[in-house]
Amino acid sequence: MPPEAPRPGSTEVAAVQEQLRKWAEKELLTLRIQQAERAAALLGDSVFVLAWKPEKQRTTLRTYDPGSFVPQWEGEDADFLTRVNLVAA
């Protein structure tokens, strides 16, 4: 049985996936998720903020623990936050 031809676009998808993996390594994504999950388990939700940093020429990731923000809900039955107000230290 001959090998299957790659699907259209699979080369591009693989290239993007590799770029995302490199970004995750630079931003210590796994470590940041673990830290946020620990804080969330003890104190409540955590917040992840993605922002473009011109000096790094990439998007950076920052996490905030539950003591650093005030959640704003759309309504009583809302499942997700609509806004988060960061607390100035």
PyMOL commands that set and color helices and strands:
alter all, ss='L'
color gray80, all
select helices_A, chain A and resi 10-26+29-43+66-68
alter helices_A, ss='H'
color red, helices_A
select strands_A, chain A and resi 47-53+58-64+69-73+81-86
alter strands_A, ss='S'
color yellow, strands_A
deselect
rebuild
show_as cartoon
